[in-house]
Amino acid sequence: MLRTTNTNMKFTIISVFIFVLLLSCTSKNDSDSSNDKGFSHIITKEKKSLKDMYSDSAYTVYYCWADWCGPCISSMKSTLAKTKATTDSLGIPIRYNTILYSMKVSESDLKLTQNAYAQGIEVYHSFSPNALTQKLGINSDFKPFKGFEKAFSVPRIILVNKEGKLLTDKFLLNYNQDFFINSLKSYFPEHIKEEGSIPEK
């Protein structure tokens, strides 16, 4: 009887120890996923967080993509740069960031990102296969992404305003000039003179 009691006590102590250890690891991971600068700039190698990519003097776009995604590749080749050129011509201050969702940066990925970077678009990479869902999710300490619990898919194009408010996670790109400019009216009405047109300077 005494032997059985000792065995039960040992089991209980070990169980409590494991529970406390797991709880500690979970808390640390939650903290890391919200504060860690887990996004590496593909060209400059600088580490940044989502908040570091944000600008309070401009709107901020986060273009999340993967190299296995056909539409993403097409956008990285030309559409994203065309979108930036259009919003620039409209006088809309937008900082464009791309985040590659991949275990590693391939030669083709590097070529695509170099082309985007040459057009004034920042290019980041997340090495962890689940980092985007973590860092864009409920653990994020960056206000626009707090409680961002939607199922993650690519491409996802997120627009944040100067006050740090999430405007949309389905921002459109310029596949069609007139349609694209008209779609901007709901976010930037002061920059659009009339449907499908660019205001005179």
Z-matrix of the N, CA and C atoms (Angstrom, degrees):
N
C 1 1.475
C 2 1.520 1 111.12
N 3 1.341 2 115.02 1 -45.32
C 4 1.453 3 120.37 2 179.10
C 5 1.522 4 111.01 3 -63.92
N 6 1.328 5 114.16 4 -38.29
C 7 1.471 6 119.22 5 179.99
C 8 1.523 7 111.03 6 -64.90
N 9 1.331 8 115.18 7 -40.97
C 10 1.473 9 120.66 8 178.81
C 11 1.526 10 110.91 9 -63.92
N 12 1.333 11 115.75 10 -40.64
C 13 1.471 12 121.00 11 179.47
C 14 1.521 13 111.19 12 -63.80
N 15 1.320 14 117.09 13 -42.99
C 16 1.473 15 121.76 14 178.68
C 17 1.524 16 111.07 15 -62.76
N 18 1.333 17 114.74 16 -40.90
C 19 1.479 18 119.86 17 179.31
C 20 1.521 19 110.23 18 -63.38
N 21 1.322 20 116.69 19 -42.85
C 22 1.471 21 121.16 20 179.40
C 23 1.527 22 111.38 21 -64.22
N 24 1.330 23 115.88 22 -39.49
C 25 1.466 24 120.32 23 179.19
C 26 1.522 25 111.08 24 -64.78
N 27 1.321 26 115.94 25 -42.28
C 28 1.463 27 120.33 26 178.68
C 29 1.524 28 110.64 27 -62.81
N 30 1.328 29 115.05 28 -42.79
C 31 1.465 30 120.20 29 179.72
C 32 1.522 31 110.64 30 -62.42
N 33 1.357 32 115.48 31 -41.82
C 34 1.469 33 120.37 32 179.87
C 35 1.527 34 111.25 33 -64.89
N 36 1.335 35 117.06 34 -43.32
C 37 1.463 36 121.57 35 179.86
C 38 1.525 37 111.10 36 -63.34
N 39 1.342 38 115.92 37 -43.65
C 40 1.472 39 120.65 38 179.40
C 41 1.522 40 110.41 39 -64.09
N 42 1.330 41 116.60 40 -41.38
C 43 1.470 42 121.28 41 -179.67
C 44 1.525 43 111.13 42 -62.68
N 45 1.350 44 115.66 43 -44.08
C 46 1.462 45 120.45 44 179.04
C 47 1.522 46 110.67 45 -63.68
N 48 1.330 47 116.69 46 -41.31
C 49 1.464 48 121.40 47 179.07
C 50 1.524 49 111.41 48 -61.37
N 51 1.329 50 116.27 49 -45.22
C 52 1.468 51 120.97 50 179.39
C 53 1.523 52 110.64 51 -63.58
N 54 1.342 53 116.14 52 -41.53
C 55 1.464 54 120.82 53 179.61
C 56 1.528 55 111.52 54 -61.21
N 57 1.338 56 115.66 55 -46.12
C 58 1.468 57 120.76 56 179.67
C 59 1.528 58 110.32 57 -63.57
N 60 1.336 59 116.93 58 -40.03
C 61 1.464 60 121.53 59 179.73
C 62 1.517 61 111.00 60 -63.85
N 63 1.340 62 116.47 61 -45.05
C 64 1.462 63 120.74 62 178.63
C 65 1.519 64 111.87 63 -63.91
N 66 1.330 65 115.71 64 -40.45
C 67 1.468 66 120.56 65 179.03
C 68 1.514 67 110.83 66 -62.67
N 69 1.319 68 116.06 67 -40.20
C 70 1.460 69 121.27 68 178.93
C 71 1.512 70 111.38 69 -64.72
N 72 1.336 71 116.73 70 -43.38
C 73 1.473 72 121.58 71 179.82
C 74 1.517 73 110.95 72 -65.08
N 75 1.344 74 116.13 73 -40.62
C 76 1.471 75 120.86 74 179.69
C 77 1.516 76 110.97 75 -62.99
N 78 1.346 77 116.79 76 -43.93
C 79 1.461 78 120.92 77 179.49
C 80 1.507 79 111.11 78 -62.86
N 81 1.337 80 116.14 79 -39.33
C 82 1.461 81 120.23 80 -179.76
C 83 1.519 82 110.43 81 -67.02
N 84 1.350 83 116.00 82 -41.72
C 85 1.469 84 119.24 83 -179.67
C 86 1.512 85 111.14 84 -65.73
N 87 1.363 86 116.43 85 -38.81
C 88 1.463 87 120.11 86 177.69
C 89 1.507 88 110.22 87 -61.30
N 90 1.326 89 116.65 88 -42.25
C 91 1.458 90 121.33 89 -179.84
C 92 1.508 91 110.75 90 -66.00
N 93 1.344 92 115.95 91 -42.57
C 94 1.457 93 120.16 92 -178.81
C 95 1.514 94 110.86 93 -64.36
N 96 1.350 95 116.72 94 -42.43
C 97 1.457 96 119.15 95 -175.77
C 98 1.512 97 111.91 96 -67.70
N 99 1.338 98 118.22 97 -23.85
C 100 1.456 99 120.25 98 -179.24
C 101 1.525 100 112.52 99 -90.39
N 102 1.340 101 116.49 100 -29.17
C 103 1.456 102 119.26 101 -172.84
C 104 1.529 103 114.34 102 -112.75
N 105 1.320 104 116.95 103 -19.58
C 106 1.451 105 120.79 104 -176.91
C 107 1.517 106 111.12 105 -65.60
N 108 1.328 107 115.66 106 136.24
C 109 1.462 108 119.96 107 176.86
C 110 1.529 109 107.65 108 -83.53
N 111 1.326 110 114.64 109 74.38
C 112 1.458 111 120.79 110 -170.39
C 113 1.508 112 116.19 111 -88.20
N 114 1.336 113 117.84 112 13.45
C 115 1.457 114 120.54 113 179.35
C 116 1.531 115 109.02 114 -115.30
N 117 1.308 116 116.18 115 122.23
C 118 1.462 117 121.21 116 -175.69
C 119 1.528 118 110.29 117 -102.85
N 120 1.335 119 116.09 118 129.21
C 121 1.464 120 120.09 119 177.78
C 122 1.530 121 108.07 120 -69.34
N 123 1.310 122 116.54 121 125.34
C 124 1.465 123 121.11 122 -173.61
C 125 1.524 124 112.33 123 -65.60
N 126 1.316 125 117.80 124 -32.48
C 127 1.467 126 121.03 125 -177.48
C 128 1.527 127 111.48 126 -91.29
N 129 1.326 128 117.40 127 -51.88
C 130 1.466 129 120.78 128 -174.71
C 131 1.534 130 113.18 129 -88.24
N 132 1.355 131 116.77 130 -14.96
C 133 1.473 132 123.65 131 -179.11
C 134 1.525 133 113.23 132 71.19
N 135 1.333 134 117.27 133 6.19
C 136 1.463 135 121.16 134 179.94
C 137 1.526 136 110.34 135 -70.43
N 138 1.336 137 116.55 136 138.73
C 139 1.461 138 122.01 137 178.49
C 140 1.534 139 109.71 138 -90.61
N 141 1.327 140 115.37 139 134.13
C 142 1.462 141 119.36 140 179.25
C 143 1.521 142 110.77 141 -141.89
N 144 1.329 143 114.71 142 159.96
C 145 1.458 144 121.78 143 173.62
C 146 1.530 145 107.50 144 -102.53
N 147 1.313 146 116.80 145 173.47
C 148 1.465 147 120.50 146 176.35
C 149 1.522 148 110.67 147 -58.39
N 150 1.329 149 115.60 148 -39.69
C 151 1.459 150 120.17 149 -178.80
C 152 1.517 151 111.05 150 -67.24
N 153 1.342 152 117.37 151 -35.51
C 154 1.466 153 120.90 152 178.37
C 155 1.524 154 111.10 153 -63.11
N 156 1.328 155 116.50 154 -31.20
C 157 1.472 156 120.94 155 -178.28
C 158 1.523 157 111.96 156 -77.32
N 159 1.319 158 116.23 157 -17.32
C 160 1.463 159 121.82 158 -176.75
C 161 1.523 160 111.30 159 -77.91
N 162 1.342 161 115.93 160 147.89
C 163 1.464 162 121.11 161 177.22
C 164 1.522 163 109.61 162 -125.70
N 165 1.335 164 116.37 163 128.41
C 166 1.463 165 118.91 164 177.99
C 167 1.527 166 111.90 165 -86.43
N 168 1.329 167 116.10 166 4.78
C 169 1.466 168 120.22 167 176.41
C 170 1.525 169 111.09 168 -110.92
N 171 1.322 170 116.12 169 4.12
C 172 1.464 171 120.45 170 -179.56
C 173 1.524 172 108.97 171 -156.35
N 174 1.316 173 115.34 172 163.52
C 175 1.456 174 119.38 173 170.67
C 176 1.527 175 107.22 174 -71.75
N 177 1.324 176 116.42 175 156.58
C 178 1.455 177 119.80 176 -178.37
C 179 1.519 178 110.13 177 -129.12
N 180 1.324 179 115.44 178 128.99
C 181 1.462 180 121.49 179 176.04
C 182 1.526 181 108.92 180 -108.84
N 183 1.336 182 115.24 181 133.23
C 184 1.465 183 121.99 182 172.78
C 185 1.527 184 106.87 183 -112.55
N 186 1.328 185 116.05 184 109.52
C 187 1.472 186 119.96 185 178.75
C 188 1.527 187 108.03 186 -99.85
N 189 1.326 188 116.22 187 106.17
C 190 1.465 189 122.03 188 -176.87
C 191 1.526 190 109.08 189 -96.25
N 192 1.329 191 116.59 190 126.04
C 193 1.458 192 120.17 191 -173.40
C 194 1.525 193 111.59 192 -144.71
N 195 1.327 194 115.21 193 170.60
C 196 1.463 195 121.82 194 177.74
C 197 1.529 196 108.44 195 -139.72
N 198 1.333 197 116.31 196 151.62
C 199 1.468 198 119.34 197 -176.51
C 200 1.526 199 113.85 198 -78.81
N 201 1.332 200 117.25 199 -2.69
C 202 1.467 201 120.25 200 173.90
C 203 1.529 202 111.46 201 -97.65
N 204 1.331 203 116.44 202 1.15
C 205 1.461 204 122.77 203 -176.63
C 206 1.530 205 110.35 204 -98.72
N 207 1.341 206 116.97 205 112.21
C 208 1.459 207 121.90 206 -177.81
C 209 1.516 208 114.14 207 -56.54
N 210 1.354 209 118.88 208 -52.18
C 211 1.467 210 120.30 209 178.69
C 212 1.532 211 112.47 210 -59.60
N 213 1.332 212 116.43 211 -32.41
C 214 1.471 213 120.26 212 178.99
C 215 1.529 214 110.26 213 -64.93
N 216 1.330 215 115.70 214 -44.47
C 217 1.466 216 120.80 215 -179.75
C 218 1.524 217 110.06 216 -60.51
N 219 1.334 218 115.97 217 -44.74
C 220 1.459 219 121.11 218 179.35
C 221 1.530 220 111.07 219 -60.50
N 222 1.321 221 116.21 220 -43.06
C 223 1.464 222 120.56 221 -179.97
C 224 1.518 223 111.48 222 -65.73
N 225 1.338 224 116.38 223 -41.33
C 226 1.455 225 120.31 224 -179.81
C 227 1.522 226 111.80 225 -67.06
N 228 1.324 227 117.37 226 -29.23
C 229 1.466 228 121.56 227 -179.72
C 230 1.522 229 111.84 228 -69.49
N 231 1.344 230 116.16 229 -42.60
C 232 1.468 231 116.77 230 -174.36
C 233 1.523 232 115.46 231 -152.01
N 234 1.335 233 117.87 232 -36.49
C 235 1.469 234 120.53 233 -171.24
C 236 1.515 235 113.52 234 -63.64
N 237 1.322 236 116.51 235 -38.64
C 238 1.461 237 119.77 236 -179.72
C 239 1.526 238 110.90 237 -65.10
N 240 1.331 239 116.17 238 -41.96
C 241 1.465 240 120.61 239 178.20
C 242 1.535 241 110.36 240 -65.33
N 243 1.345 242 116.19 241 -38.95
C 244 1.470 243 120.81 242 177.73
C 245 1.525 244 110.15 243 -64.45
N 246 1.330 245 116.37 244 -38.59
C 247 1.466 246 121.25 245 177.90
C 248 1.519 247 110.49 246 -62.96
N 249 1.315 248 116.63 247 -45.90
C 250 1.467 249 121.25 248 179.14
C 251 1.525 250 110.88 249 -62.45
N 252 1.332 251 116.78 250 -42.40
C 253 1.462 252 120.14 251 -179.86
C 254 1.527 253 110.98 252 -61.30
N 255 1.330 254 115.90 253 -38.52
C 256 1.467 255 120.27 254 179.94
C 257 1.523 256 111.60 255 -68.48
N 258 1.334 257 117.53 256 -47.69
C 259 1.467 258 119.37 257 179.97
C 260 1.532 259 111.09 258 -66.62
N 261 1.331 260 116.99 259 -31.39
C 262 1.471 261 120.25 260 174.96
C 263 1.524 262 110.03 261 -63.80
N 264 1.343 263 116.13 262 -43.59
C 265 1.464 264 120.50 263 -178.65
C 266 1.524 265 111.56 264 -66.53
N 267 1.344 266 116.12 265 -25.86
C 268 1.458 267 120.66 266 177.34
C 269 1.527 268 112.09 267 -83.10
N 270 1.305 269 116.49 268 -6.50
C 271 1.449 270 120.95 269 -179.20
C 272 1.521 271 113.11 270 77.19
N 273 1.331 272 116.82 271 21.53
C 274 1.466 273 120.65 272 179.26
C 275 1.527 274 108.78 273 -90.91
N 276 1.326 275 118.26 274 115.62
C 277 1.461 276 120.46 275 -178.65
C 278 1.529 277 111.03 276 -76.25
N 279 1.323 278 116.19 277 105.87
C 280 1.465 279 121.13 278 179.32
C 281 1.523 280 109.57 279 -128.80
N 282 1.318 281 115.66 280 130.59
C 283 1.470 282 120.51 281 172.06
C 284 1.526 283 106.89 282 -94.83
N 285 1.309 284 116.20 283 121.85
C 286 1.463 285 121.00 284 -178.69
C 287 1.536 286 110.74 285 -99.18
N 288 1.333 287 115.75 286 124.73
C 289 1.462 288 122.01 287 175.13
C 290 1.528 289 109.17 288 -121.25
N 291 1.309 290 117.47 289 135.20
C 292 1.455 291 120.06 290 172.10
C 293 1.523 292 108.24 291 -111.45
N 294 1.323 293 115.80 292 143.27
C 295 1.462 294 121.15 293 177.96
C 296 1.523 295 108.43 294 -125.98
N 297 1.329 296 115.88 295 113.10
C 298 1.461 297 121.72 296 179.13
C 299 1.522 298 109.59 297 -82.14
N 300 1.313 299 115.59 298 126.42
C 301 1.461 300 122.65 299 179.90
C 302 1.524 301 107.39 300 -99.57
N 303 1.342 302 116.98 301 94.97
C 304 1.465 303 120.65 302 -174.60
C 305 1.526 304 110.38 303 -161.23
N 306 1.330 305 116.62 304 153.20
C 307 1.460 306 120.54 305 177.80
C 308 1.525 307 111.52 306 -68.97
N 309 1.337 308 116.52 307 -29.69
C 310 1.458 309 120.29 308 178.53
C 311 1.522 310 110.16 309 -152.81
N 312 1.314 311 115.92 310 163.42
C 313 1.468 312 121.57 311 179.10
C 314 1.529 313 108.09 312 -96.17
N 315 1.330 314 116.13 313 114.38
C 316 1.458 315 120.49 314 -179.86
C 317 1.529 316 110.18 315 -83.44
N 318 1.317 317 116.07 316 174.42
C 319 1.465 318 120.58 317 178.39
C 320 1.527 319 110.95 318 -62.09
N 321 1.331 320 116.44 319 -41.08
C 322 1.473 321 119.82 320 179.55
C 323 1.529 322 110.64 321 -68.18
N 324 1.345 323 116.58 322 -37.08
C 325 1.471 324 120.14 323 175.73
C 326 1.523 325 110.23 324 -61.44
N 327 1.325 326 115.93 325 -43.95
C 328 1.464 327 121.41 326 -178.69
C 329 1.519 328 110.64 327 -61.92
N 330 1.320 329 116.26 328 -41.59
C 331 1.468 330 120.31 329 179.85
C 332 1.528 331 111.04 330 -63.46
N 333 1.334 332 115.88 331 -43.30
C 334 1.463 333 120.54 332 179.46
C 335 1.531 334 111.15 333 -63.66
N 336 1.314 335 116.12 334 -43.69
C 337 1.460 336 119.67 335 -177.56
C 338 1.527 337 112.16 336 -72.08
N 339 1.317 338 116.62 337 -33.17
C 340 1.471 339 119.65 338 176.01
C 341 1.520 340 110.32 339 -63.63
N 342 1.321 341 116.18 340 -39.99
C 343 1.461 342 121.25 341 178.75
C 344 1.529 343 110.40 342 -64.67
N 345 1.344 344 116.46 343 -43.56
C 346 1.472 345 120.38 344 178.79
C 347 1.523 346 110.93 345 -65.21
N 348 1.322 347 116.17 346 -41.53
C 349 1.471 348 121.21 347 -178.67
C 350 1.525 349 110.57 348 -63.30
N 351 1.322 350 116.40 349 -35.84
C 352 1.467 351 121.30 350 178.56
C 353 1.529 352 111.39 351 -65.72
N 354 1.347 353 116.16 352 -21.58
C 355 1.467 354 121.24 353 179.38
C 356 1.528 355 111.44 354 -93.90
N 357 1.334 356 117.60 355 9.29
C 358 1.458 357 120.70 356 178.34
C 359 1.513 358 114.33 357 87.30
N 360 1.335 359 117.35 358 19.37
C 361 1.466 360 122.65 359 179.94
C 362 1.527 361 109.04 360 -106.04
N 363 1.326 362 116.33 361 128.83
C 364 1.465 363 119.61 362 -179.78
C 365 1.531 364 110.25 363 -77.26
N 366 1.332 365 116.63 364 144.47
C 367 1.466 366 120.66 365 -173.31
C 368 1.537 367 110.31 366 -128.32
N 369 1.330 368 115.16 367 118.00
C 370 1.464 369 120.71 368 -178.85
C 371 1.521 370 110.83 369 -121.66
N 372 1.324 371 114.08 370 162.14
C 373 1.460 372 120.98 371 -178.08
C 374 1.516 373 109.49 372 -135.95
N 375 1.330 374 116.46 373 137.75
C 376 1.452 375 121.67 374 174.98
C 377 1.522 376 107.99 375 -111.10
N 378 1.337 377 117.05 376 119.70
C 379 1.454 378 121.27 377 -174.94
C 380 1.522 379 113.21 378 -77.71
N 381 1.314 380 116.91 379 -29.60
C 382 1.465 381 119.85 380 -178.28
C 383 1.525 382 110.52 381 -77.56
N 384 1.337 383 118.19 382 133.44
C 385 1.468 384 120.11 383 -178.91
C 386 1.523 385 113.90 384 -64.66
N 387 1.340 386 117.54 385 -19.90
C 388 1.466 387 119.73 386 178.78
C 389 1.519 388 112.52 387 -117.44
N 390 1.332 389 116.50 388 13.95
C 391 1.466 390 119.92 389 -175.76
C 392 1.517 391 112.81 390 -65.89
N 393 1.327 392 117.48 391 -37.16
C 394 1.457 393 119.11 392 -178.28
C 395 1.517 394 111.22 393 -65.23
N 396 1.328 395 117.04 394 -44.78
C 397 1.459 396 118.76 395 -179.86
C 398 1.515 397 110.59 396 -66.42
N 399 1.332 398 117.84 397 -30.40
C 400 1.461 399 120.45 398 177.05
C 401 1.521 400 111.12 399 -74.73
N 402 1.324 401 116.17 400 -50.73
C 403 1.454 402 120.24 401 -172.49
C 404 1.534 403 112.79 402 -78.01
N 405 1.347 404 117.14 403 -20.42
C 406 1.460 405 119.33 404 174.05
C 407 1.523 406 109.88 405 -98.25
N 408 1.319 407 116.96 406 6.16
C 409 1.451 408 121.27 407 -174.07
C 410 1.502 409 115.22 408 -104.05
N 411 1.305 410 115.51 409 -153.71
C 412 1.463 411 121.31 410 -171.03
C 413 1.517 412 113.16 411 -66.97
N 414 1.344 413 118.61 412 -17.15
C 415 1.457 414 120.39 413 -179.22
C 416 1.521 415 113.35 414 -85.83
N 417 1.316 416 116.77 415 -8.63
C 418 1.459 417 119.65 416 -175.70
C 419 1.528 418 111.18 417 -65.98
N 420 1.335 419 116.08 418 133.48
C 421 1.467 420 119.88 419 177.35
C 422 1.525 421 110.94 420 -93.95
N 423 1.340 422 117.42 421 4.38
C 424 1.453 423 121.84 422 178.54
C 425 1.525 424 107.74 423 -89.54
N 426 1.322 425 116.45 424 120.14
C 427 1.457 426 123.66 425 -169.89
C 428 1.537 427 115.76 426 -44.08
N 429 1.348 428 120.74 427 -48.50
C 430 1.468 429 118.71 428 -177.11
C 431 1.520 430 114.00 429 -62.08
N 432 1.337 431 117.22 430 -22.62
C 433 1.453 432 120.32 431 -175.69
C 434 1.524 433 113.33 432 -105.72
N 435 1.327 434 116.13 433 5.46
C 436 1.457 435 119.94 434 178.69
C 437 1.523 436 109.06 435 -66.24
N 438 1.318 437 116.93 436 121.59
C 439 1.455 438 120.26 437 -179.11
C 440 1.519 439 113.41 438 79.08
N 441 1.335 440 117.07 439 17.28
C 442 1.467 441 121.10 440 -179.59
C 443 1.528 442 108.25 441 -76.88
N 444 1.340 443 116.17 442 87.77
C 445 1.457 444 120.76 443 -170.89
C 446 1.523 445 113.76 444 -107.57
N 447 1.309 446 118.34 445 8.74
C 448 1.456 447 120.05 446 -178.63
C 449 1.526 448 110.29 447 -67.89
N 450 1.333 449 115.54 448 150.31
C 451 1.463 450 119.68 449 177.75
C 452 1.523 451 108.66 450 -59.49
N 453 1.309 452 116.42 451 130.26
C 454 1.455 453 119.65 452 -174.43
C 455 1.522 454 111.42 453 -86.48
N 456 1.310 455 116.09 454 135.15
C 457 1.458 456 121.81 455 176.47
C 458 1.517 457 108.09 456 -146.57
N 459 1.317 458 116.89 457 161.60
C 460 1.461 459 121.38 458 177.70
C 461 1.525 460 109.31 459 -120.63
N 462 1.340 461 117.90 460 150.70
C 463 1.461 462 124.08 461 -5.43
C 464 1.526 463 111.71 462 -74.21
N 465 1.309 464 115.69 463 144.47
C 466 1.464 465 121.62 464 172.52
C 467 1.516 466 106.94 465 -125.46
N 468 1.328 467 115.70 466 126.21
C 469 1.461 468 121.05 467 -174.83
C 470 1.524 469 108.18 468 -118.46
N 471 1.316 470 115.58 469 109.25
C 472 1.460 471 122.93 470 -171.63
C 473 1.529 472 110.10 471 -105.52
N 474 1.332 473 116.08 472 130.34
C 475 1.462 474 121.60 473 -179.87
C 476 1.526 475 109.66 474 -115.28
N 477 1.336 476 115.31 475 126.22
C 478 1.464 477 122.47 476 179.32
C 479 1.524 478 108.38 477 -121.20
N 480 1.346 479 117.24 478 136.20
C 481 1.468 480 118.67 479 -178.52
C 482 1.529 481 112.03 480 -85.85
N 483 1.329 482 116.44 481 -177.52
C 484 1.466 483 121.62 482 -174.93
C 485 1.526 484 112.48 483 -66.42
N 486 1.338 485 116.61 484 -24.42
C 487 1.463 486 120.42 485 179.78
C 488 1.523 487 111.80 486 -87.38
N 489 1.324 488 116.82 487 2.88
C 490 1.456 489 120.47 488 179.58
C 491 1.514 490 113.82 489 82.70
N 492 1.339 491 117.40 490 22.29
C 493 1.460 492 121.41 491 179.92
C 494 1.527 493 110.23 492 -96.39
N 495 1.324 494 115.80 493 133.99
C 496 1.457 495 121.01 494 176.68
C 497 1.527 496 108.91 495 -72.25
N 498 1.330 497 117.39 496 115.70
C 499 1.459 498 121.40 497 -179.01
C 500 1.525 499 111.55 498 -88.88
N 501 1.328 500 116.46 499 -41.87
C 502 1.466 501 121.03 500 178.85
C 503 1.521 502 110.05 501 -165.30
N 504 1.322 503 115.97 502 154.16
C 505 1.463 504 120.44 503 172.35
C 506 1.529 505 109.67 504 -112.17
N 507 1.353 506 114.49 505 17.73
C 508 1.466 507 120.87 506 178.68
C 509 1.530 508 110.20 507 -135.33
N 510 1.317 509 115.36 508 45.50
C 511 1.464 510 121.06 509 179.08
C 512 1.529 511 108.90 510 -64.15
N 513 1.337 512 116.52 511 134.31
C 514 1.465 513 120.88 512 -176.83
C 515 1.526 514 111.67 513 -85.64
N 516 1.318 515 115.74 514 150.66
C 517 1.457 516 120.97 515 174.04
C 518 1.526 517 109.46 516 -102.14
N 519 1.320 518 115.74 517 169.40
C 520 1.464 519 121.34 518 -175.01
C 521 1.532 520 112.37 519 -86.46
N 522 1.343 521 114.85 520 77.24
C 523 1.461 522 119.38 521 173.55
C 524 1.525 523 110.01 522 -86.17
N 525 1.323 524 115.40 523 -24.99
C 526 1.456 525 122.18 524 176.44
C 527 1.526 526 107.58 525 -140.57
N 528 1.329 527 116.73 526 121.11
C 529 1.464 528 121.67 527 -171.40
C 530 1.531 529 113.56 528 -55.50
N 531 1.322 530 117.21 529 -53.70
C 532 1.465 531 120.68 530 -176.97
C 533 1.519 532 111.99 531 -63.80
N 534 1.332 533 115.77 532 -45.63
C 535 1.467 534 120.44 533 -179.36
C 536 1.524 535 110.33 534 -63.56
N 537 1.323 536 116.37 535 -40.75
C 538 1.464 537 120.77 536 -178.88
C 539 1.528 538 111.12 537 -64.65
N 540 1.338 539 116.60 538 -48.30
C 541 1.461 540 119.90 539 -179.18
C 542 1.525 541 110.77 540 -61.84
N 543 1.326 542 116.17 541 -39.41
C 544 1.467 543 119.25 542 178.59
C 545 1.531 544 110.99 543 -64.90
N 546 1.350 545 116.80 544 -34.34
C 547 1.462 546 120.50 545 -179.87
C 548 1.526 547 111.83 546 -68.41
N 549 1.333 548 116.58 547 -21.85
C 550 1.464 549 120.78 548 -178.41
C 551 1.532 550 112.65 549 -76.92
N 552 1.321 551 116.76 550 -15.24
C 553 1.462 552 120.73 551 -174.77
C 554 1.531 553 112.72 552 -58.95
N 555 1.330 554 116.53 553 -35.40
C 556 1.461 555 119.13 554 -177.64
C 557 1.524 556 112.47 555 -71.61
N 558 1.329 557 117.27 556 -21.79
C 559 1.457 558 120.84 557 -179.61
C 560 1.530 559 112.85 558 -102.73
N 561 1.328 560 115.77 559 -33.90
C 562 1.472 561 120.25 560 -175.61
C 563 1.534 562 111.07 561 -132.99
N 564 1.334 563 118.98 562 59.21
C 565 1.471 564 121.35 563 -176.03
C 566 1.522 565 112.98 564 -59.49
N 567 1.324 566 117.38 565 -30.34
C 568 1.466 567 120.22 566 -177.60
C 569 1.527 568 112.45 567 -70.05
N 570 1.326 569 117.26 568 -14.81
C 571 1.460 570 121.30 569 -178.07
C 572 1.531 571 113.00 570 -100.38
N 573 1.340 572 117.08 571 -9.40
C 574 1.457 573 121.05 572 -177.19
C 575 1.524 574 109.46 573 -109.58
N 576 1.344 575 117.01 574 118.20
C 577 1.473 576 121.55 575 -177.81
C 578 1.512 577 110.72 576 -72.74
N 579 1.317 578 117.41 577 -51.36
C 580 1.457 579 123.03 578 177.82
C 581 1.516 580 107.73 579 -154.37
N 582 1.315 581 116.86 580 170.93
C 583 1.456 582 121.41 581 -174.76
C 584 1.530 583 111.84 582 -55.39
N 585 1.341 584 114.46 583 126.70
C 586 1.465 585 119.99 584 175.04
C 587 1.496 586 114.90 585 72.35
N 588 1.314 587 118.95 586 18.54
C 589 1.457 588 119.09 587 -177.77
C 590 1.511 589 111.90 588 -131.41
N 591 1.307 590 115.39 589 156.59
C 592 1.453 591 122.15 590 176.30
C 593 1.513 592 108.42 591 -103.03
N 594 1.337 593 117.73 592 129.10
C 595 1.471 594 119.70 593 -177.06
C 596 1.521 595 111.52 594 -65.08
N 597 1.327 596 114.76 595 149.89
C 598 1.459 597 120.00 596 178.62
C 599 1.526 598 109.59 597 -72.57
N 600 1.327 599 115.48 598 143.43
C 601 1.475 600 120.82 599 179.20
C 602 1.519 601 110.02 600 -81.31
